[in-house]
Amino acid sequence: MSIEELLEQPYYIMDILPMQVPTDSGGQYFKVEQYYLNHVERLSCQYADVLLKLNCYYDLVFSYDAEHWQRNPEPEKIVQMVNACLSEEPTEMCLYVMLAKDSMLLTLQRDTTHMTLYNPADELLQLLCQLASVVGLFVWPPTN
């Protein structure tokens, strides 16, 4: 499947919160979100940790532009790519991660506190839920 086709598939969210925040909720979601976005070190470690562990089970390919891909880069390079995506300019930067043998896409973008998982198979989704929970992240389907 192409990136465009994968972006049209069902998706899940990997996030710092256990469920989507309702639009009419109280609290200070936007201030808390901005705090995390201004201090991305922890987010970067959490997402890099999930990707490193996922790479123990699957071949992964990484790209910033969806044209030039790196298959199974060194662990240090994976951490560097996640850090760059979350903390460097341009702010519209996106890190694409695909499973080499599966039709699943993960995207991580600057200015968001979540990773999006497109078209995950059930077994893979279960694994991602376990990996996320270990680092304090949650996986959930979006509500429309």
N, C-alpha and C positions, 0 to 999 in steps of 0.2 A: 504494500500500500504506500502511496505517496504521503508526504507530510500534509498536503491539503486534504486528502481523504481521511487521514487519521484525525485531523482537527475537527472533522464532522462527526466522529464516532462518540459513543457514550463516554463520559469522563467522570473522574473522581477528583477530589481535592485533598491534598496533604497539607495540613495547616497547623498553626500553633494553637488553634481553638478546636474543641471537639465537635462543633456543628456551626452551621452558618448563622451569623448574627441577624436576627430579624430587623427589617428597616425601621420598625417603630419601637425598638428596644430602648430602655434607659441606658444608663452607664455612659462611658466615654470611649467607645470603640475606636473612633478615628484618632483620638489622642494616644491611645495605647498602640494602635497600629503605627502611628508616626514615630513613637518611641522606639519600637522594634526596627523600623526602617532606618532610623538614625544611629542605631547600634546593631549593625548586621553581623557582628562577629559570631554571636551565638547561633543565629539563623544559618549562617554559612557553615558552621561546624555541624549543625544538625543535618542539613541537606547533604553535605559532603559525606558524612558518616553513613547515611542511608545508601547513597550511590556506591560508596566503596564496598559496603557489605553486599549490595545487590550484585556487584561485579564479581563477587565470589561464586555466584550461582549462574550468571548469564554473561555472555559476551555483550558488551555495551559499545555503542558508537556515539561520539559526542561531536557537536557542531555549534557554532555561533550563527552561521548564516544558512543552514540547511542545504549547503552545497558542498562544502569541504568538511569531511568527516575524519575523525581519529578513532580507530578501533582499539579498545582496551588500553588507553594511555596509562602511564605509570600512576600509581596512587597519588604521588605528590602533584602530578599534573591535573588530576581530577579535582583535588582540593583547590589548586590554583584557579581552575576554570570556574568553579562555584564561587570562590572569593571574587574573582573578576566580574562575574555576572551580577553579583549583589552589591558591589561597592565601587565599581569604576564607571566612568563615562564611556559610551553614551548611556543615558538613562533608559533608553528603549531596548537595551541589549537583552537578548534572550539566549538561554542555553538549551539546546535541544539534545535529548538523550533517547536513543532508540535501542531496543533489544535487537541484536543482530539477526536472530533467527525467528523473531516473533513480530507481529504487527502491533506493537505498543510504543507509544511516544510519551515521554515525560518532558514538560517544559518548566523552566524556572526563569522568571523575569525580574529585573530590577524594579523597584517600587511596588512590590507585592510581598506579602508574608507567606505565600503558599506556592506549592508546586502543583501542577495539573497533570493527571495521569489519564491519557487517552487510550481507550480500547484495551484495558487490562483483562487478561484471562483470569478466571476465578482463582486458580492456584497462585498465580502471580500476585493478584490483589491480596490474597491472604498473607503471602510473604511480605509484601509491602506494608501491610497493617502491622505485622509483628516488628519489622525493622523500624517503622516510624514510632511505634509505642516505646521502644527501648530508649529513644533519644528525646522523648517528650513531645512528639508530634501525633497528629490524629489524621485518619483517612475517612472521608465521608462523601456520600453523593450530594451534589448540589440540589437545592430546592428551587423550583421555578416559580 
